[in-house]
Amino acid sequence: MTTPPLSDVYGLLEAEDYLIAKNQDGPALHSVPGDDLVWESYNRWLCFPADSVKVDCRDEKSDLSWDAVDPEERDGNGYLQVMEAEHEGQVYRFESPGSISPDRCQNELARTRELMNGQAGVCVFASHWQSENEVLSGAQDELSIWTVYGLKTRAGRVMAPIFDSDFVDEQPDEEAGN
């Protein structure tokens, strides 16, 4: 897959953001060991006009929006925060790294909307799930699926704890016995 032309035309990313991408220890996603289709994907920043990004909580099994799921059918697990953006006919779908509870999904959704409210641009730090077609032919599918690990606008940044320097700085010093 070629790198999409989704650079930071909004001036949102700083040196620290680029370092997070540059200093990754290894791929964020990869094929199952022993699988015939071998691929790996590193996180990278993709930036979009904020008004082109739609966010939602979706049932992991049915892919139905939270609002479309009958309240009596909602359970305590199995929701993904999903962001979708379109760029030059390509749809990018960004999903949370794993299923989460409805409450957590709604909280993360509220935080994402807060960060995007009134913004011109949004940058997403994510890793691409490569399809069989993309691995075999190198052609990009019309819908590409990504796992999201961070989001940044002028209003702020949220990152998965492993990439968040504030989180790392707050960890107790094990050698000091804290």
Secondary structure, DSSP 4 states (H G I P E B T S, - for coil): -PPPS---TT----HHHHHHHHT-SS-SEEPPTT-SS--EE--EEEEEEGGGEEEEEEETTT--BGGGS-TTT--SS-EEEEEEEEETTEEEEEE-SS-B-HHHHHHHHHHHHHHHTT-SEEEEEEEEE--HHHHHH-PPPSEEEEEEEEEEETTEEEE-GGG-HHHHHHS--GGGT-
